[in-house]
Every structure is written in C-alpha cells, then in structure tokens.
Amino acid sequence: MILPSPDTLNREYLIKIIEFYGFIECSCILAFLQTVCSKNLDAASYRFIHEKLKECLHNHYSDSCKHYFDELKKLQTEIEYILSVFF
C-alpha cells in the first residue's frame, strides 16, 4: 500500500474519485473543489471534505451495497492519515 500525501491526494485526484458518486454531499465536495481549492489542498479543505465524506457515508452506506462505497471509505481513511501526519 502506498501511503497518501498532499501531493497525491490533490484536487484532480479527489475530483476523479468523487465525481463517480451522485450523492448531494459529493456534489458539495465537487463544487468546493472546483470553485474554492487550488491544486494542493490545505488542512481546512481536507477537514471540510472529510466531514462531507463522513456525512455521506452516514446517510447512504448500506451493508447490502458496501462495495459501492469502497473508494469513498478509502478516501476518508487517506484524508484522516494526511490530517494526522502532515497538518
């Protein structure tokens, strides 16, 4: 497993993952990434995205389709790692 860094978990990477999902929380993240963020995110941006991902998973996650959410859960974990190590 390659550990994430702010360079690898940049705006373009996040957009690529999140745009697959049609949830309102993901739409909020996309709008935020596309209008507010520069290529490399700061701690506040990662925190906002983390909270929206947490909200999305809380509202929509289901054991019956848990594999559908694998990328969002992985992204949430990667952001937690970045926040704990880099900021």
SEGUVO-915994 format. One line per 4 residues: their letters; for each residue x negated, y, z of N, C-alpha, C. Coordinates in pm, 1 decimal. Layout:
! residues N
a> X:Y:Z:X:Y:Z:X:Y:Z | ...
This chain:
! residues 87
milp> -84.6:-118.7:0.0:0.0:0.0:0.0:-88.6:124.4:0.0 | -60.7:214.6:-89.4:-132.8:341.1:-96.8:-61.6:440.7:-5.2 | -139.2:501.6:84.3:-79.9:597.7:176.4:-51.0:728.5:102.3 | 65.6:785.6:128.9:102.0:910.0:60.3:23.7:1029.2:113.1
spdt> 12.6:1129.1:30.1:-47.3:1256.4:69.2:37.6:1367.6:8.4 | 18.3:1490.1:53.3:93.8:1600.5:-8.4:66.7:1612.9:-159.1 | -50.2:1570.3:-202.6:-79.6:1575.2:-346.8:2.1:1474.1:-426.0 | 24.6:1356.2:-367.9:101.0:1254.1:-439.9:251.2:1270.1:-420.6
lnre> 292.2:1322.9:-306.3:434.4:1343.9:-279.2:469.2:1488.9:-310.3 | 444.1:1527.7:-434.1:467.1:1665.6:-476.2:607.5:1682.1:-534.1 | 637.9:1802.2:-576.7:772.1:1834.6:-625.6:815.9:1743.4:-740.3 | 730.2:1722.7:-840.2:768.3:1641.9:-955.6:798.7:1497.1:-916.7
ylik> 717.0:1441.7:-828.2:739.4:1304.2:-781.9:872.9:1293.4:-709.3 | 899.1:1388.2:-621.0:1024.3:1385.3:-544.9:1145.2:1398.3:-636.7 | 1136.9:1488.5:-733.5:1247.4:1504.7:-828.1:1272.3:1374.8:-904.3 | 1166.2:1311.6:-948.0:1178.7:1186.0:-1023.4:1253.3:1079.2:-944.4
iief> 1225.8:1069.5:-815.9:1292.4:969.2:-731.8:1435.9:1010.0:-700.6 | 1454.6:1131.4:-656.4:1584.1:1174.8:-602.8:1689.0:1195.2:-711.3 | 1648.2:1231.9:-832.9:1747.7:1259.0:-936.6:1825.7:1134.1:-978.2 | 1777.1:1017.1:-940.6:1846.8:891.3:-970.8:1977.9:879.7:-892.7
ygfi> 1982.6:943.3:-776.2:2096.5:928.6:-685.1:2194.6:1044.3:-701.1 | 2322.7:1014.4:-698.2:2425.2:1115.0:-722.2:2491.8:1170.5:-598.0 | 2433.4:1146.7:-483.5:2494.1:1194.9:-359.5:2475.5:1345.4:-344.9 | 2568.9:1409.5:-275.6:2564.0:1554.5:-258.1:2436.0:1597.4:-186.5
ecsc> 2391.5:1516.7:-90.5:2268.6:1550.0:-18.7:2148.6:1549.2:-113.7 | 2148.4:1457.0:-208.0:2041.2:1451.0:-307.4:2049.2:1569.8:-402.2 | 2169.3:1611.6:-435.8:2185.7:1731.3:-518.9:2131.9:1854.7:-447.7 | 2152.8:1862.8:-317.9:2098.3:1974.9:-239.5:1945.7:1972.1:-240.8
ilaf> 1888.6:1854.1:-225.9:1742.9:1840.9:-229.8:1690.4:1882.0:-366.5 | 1755.1:1835.5:-471.9:1710.9:1870.9:-607.2:1717.1:2021.5:-630.9 | 1826.7:2082.6:-589.4:1838.9:2228.9:-606.8:1728.9:2300.1:-529.1 | 1701.4:2254.1:-410.7:1595.0:2311.8:-328.4:1459.3:2296.4:-397.0
lqtv> 1430.2:2176.9:-445.9:1301.6:2151.3:-511.6:1286.4:2234.7:-638.9 | 1394.1:2247.6:-713.6:1386.3:2315.1:-842.7:1388.1:2467.6:-832.7 | 1439.6:2520.8:-723.5:1452.3:2666.1:-714.9:1364.9:2731.8:-608.6 | 1325.5:2656.9:-507.4:1253.3:2715.8:-395.5:1107.2:2671.6:-388.7
cskn> 1081.7:2546.8:-417.1:950.0:2487.9:-391.8:851.4:2508.3:-506.2 | 726.0:2521.8:-467.9:617.9:2517.7:-566.4:576.4:2371.5:-581.2 | 474.1:2346.5:-662.3:433.2:2208.1:-688.9:400.9:2132.1:-560.5 | 322.7:2194.5:-473.1:288.3:2131.6:-345.4:372.9:2192.2:-234.7
ldaa> 431.6:2107.0:-154.8:526.3:2149.7:-53.5:457.7:2180.5:78.4 | 521.5:2266.1:157.6:472.4:2294.3:292.1:551.7:2211.0:393.2 | 512.4:2221.5:519.4:575.7:2140.7:624.0:725.9:2166.8:633.6 | 766.4:2292.0:623.8:909.2:2324.7:633.6:989.3:2259.2:520.8
syrf> 932.9:2255.9:401.8:1000.9:2192.5:288.1:1015.2:2042.7:310.4 | 908.0:1979.3:357.6:916.7:1835.9:387.0:1019.0:1807.6:496.4 | 1025.3:1894.1:596.7:1123.0:1874.2:704.1:1266.4:1885.9:652.1 | 1290.6:1985.6:567.6:1423.9:2002.2:509.9:1462.8:1878.3:429.4
ihek> 1372.9:1833.0:344.3:1400.6:1715.7:260.6:1421.0:1592.1:347.2 | 1338.8:1577.1:449.8:1352.5:1463.0:540.2:1489.9:1462.5:606.8 | 1534.1:1578.9:654.2:1664.9:1586.5:720.0:1778.7:1556.5:623.0 | 1768.1:1603.2:500.0:1871.7:1574.3:399.8:1872.9:1425.2:363.8
lkec> 1755.4:1363.6:355.0:1749.4:1219.4:328.8:1811.5:1141.5:444.7 | 1780.8:1183.4:564.5:1837.2:1119.8:684.0:1989.8:1129.9:682.7 | 2039.2:1248.3:650.0:2183.8:1270.3:640.8:2246.0:1182.2:532.2 | 2180.5:1174.8:417.5:2229.8:1094.1:306.0:2237.9:946.5:344.5
lhnh> 2131.8:896.4:403.1:2130.7:755.2:441.8:2233.5:726.7:550.2 | 2250.0:819.3:641.9:2351.5:802.7:746.6:2492.4:797.3:686.4 | 2516.9:882.8:588.9:2651.3:893.1:530.6:2684.2:783.1:430.8 | 2582.9:729.1:362.3:2612.1:642.6:248.6:2551.8:502.6:254.1
ysds> 2455.0:479.9:341.2:2387.7:349.9:344.7:2483.7:240.1:384.4 | 2471.7:128.2:316.3:2554.0:12.2:346.0:2469.6:-113.9:329.5 | 2485.6:-207.9:421.1:2411.6:-333.9:411.0:2446.4:-410.4:284.3 | 2566.5:-390.0:233.9:2608.4:-463.9:114.7:2535.3:-419.0:-11.5
ckhy> 2479.0:-298.7:-9.1:2403.6:-249.9:-125.3:2273.0:-184.7:-80.7 | 2208.9:-245.6:19.3:2090.8:-185.0:80.9:1974.8:-168.2:-15.6 | 1962.8:-255.6:-115.1:1851.6:-243.7:-210.1:1862.9:-118.5:-296.7 | 1983.0:-71.4:-315.6:2005.0:52.2:-390.9:1935.1:170.1:-323.5
fdel> 1923.0:163.8:-192.0:1866.2:273.7:-114.3:1717.3:256.2:-84.5 | 1655.3:152.6:-137.6:1514.9:124.5:-105.8:1422.9:243.7:-131.2 | 1438.3:309.1:-244.0:1349.8:421.5:-277.7:1371.7:541.2:-184.6 | 1496.7:565.2:-146.2:1523.1:675.7:-53.2:1465.6:645.4:84.6
kklq> 1478.8:521.7:129.4:1423.1:483.8:259.0:1270.3:490.4:256.3 | 1211.0:446.9:146.3:1065.6:454.3:132.1:1020.8:600.1:133.5 | 1091.6:683.7:62.4:1059.1:826.1:56.9:1069.7:889.9:195.7 | 1171.0:855.1:269.7:1187.4:907.5:404.6:1067.7:868.1:491.8
teie> 1024.6:744.5:482.0:909.3:696.0:558.3:781.3:767.3:515.7 | 764.4:788.0:386.0:645.9:857.3:336.0:641.2:1001.8:385.9 | 755.1:1068.0:387.3:760.0:1205.2:435.8:730.7:1209.9:585.9 | 783.0:1113.8:662.1:750.9:1106.4:804.6:600.2:1093.1:825.3
yils> 537.1:1010.2:744.7:392.1:992.6:753.9:319.5:1124.1:724.2 | 357.9:1190.1:616.1:293.6:1317.0:579.5:309.1:1421.2:690.3 | 428.3:1431.3:745.7:451.5:1528.2:853.3:367.7:1496.4:976.8 | 348.5:1369.0:1005.2:273.7:1332.2:1125.9:122.7:1345.5:1107.7
vff> 72.9:1333.3:985.0:-71.4:1333.2:961.6:-122.5:1467.1:911.7 | -50.6:1530.7:822.8:-101.6:1648.8:754.3:-51.4:1781.1:812.2 | 53.9:1779.1:892.6:108.2:1905.3:942.8:122.8:1903.5:1093.3
